[in-house]
Amino acid sequence: MSKVWRETADPQKHIDYISTRNEGGVTVKASRDNLIDNWVYFATACNFTFQFSSIDQVQECKDYFLKSIHPSTQEAGHDLEHYWHPWYSKLPKGINKGVKRQKVIKVLDSILDKWSYP
């Protein structure tokens, strides 16, 4: 079953894997103002939990899953270790195909419907 939720950003608890190519990600930034919350968004689909540090990352992920054909994860000039790979090359095998892809798009849409602002 798919599930979405959000939590207040906590640098000691949450990691941003999408905005960097570092294997361990980078810590999210906490809000500098007590009146404004920074949020971390979560989506569980197909036994995998996605974590996003912004609505823009949710949209980027959705754009990736909307494409039925994806380029190779091998990028020219980057034959170094695993930490050079982009976030989408670290997804579980088969999650971007068929019914699983549709489930992921649906759960990402529910995050965007709930928490994005026009």
PyMOL commands that set and color helices and strands:
alter all, ss='L'
color gray80, all
select helices_A, chain A and resi 55-66+82-84+87-90+98-115
alter helices_A, ss='H'
color red, helices_A
select strands_A, chain A and resi 3-8+15-16+26-27+39-45+48-52
alter strands_A, ss='S'
color yellow, strands_A
deselect
rebuild
show_as cartoon
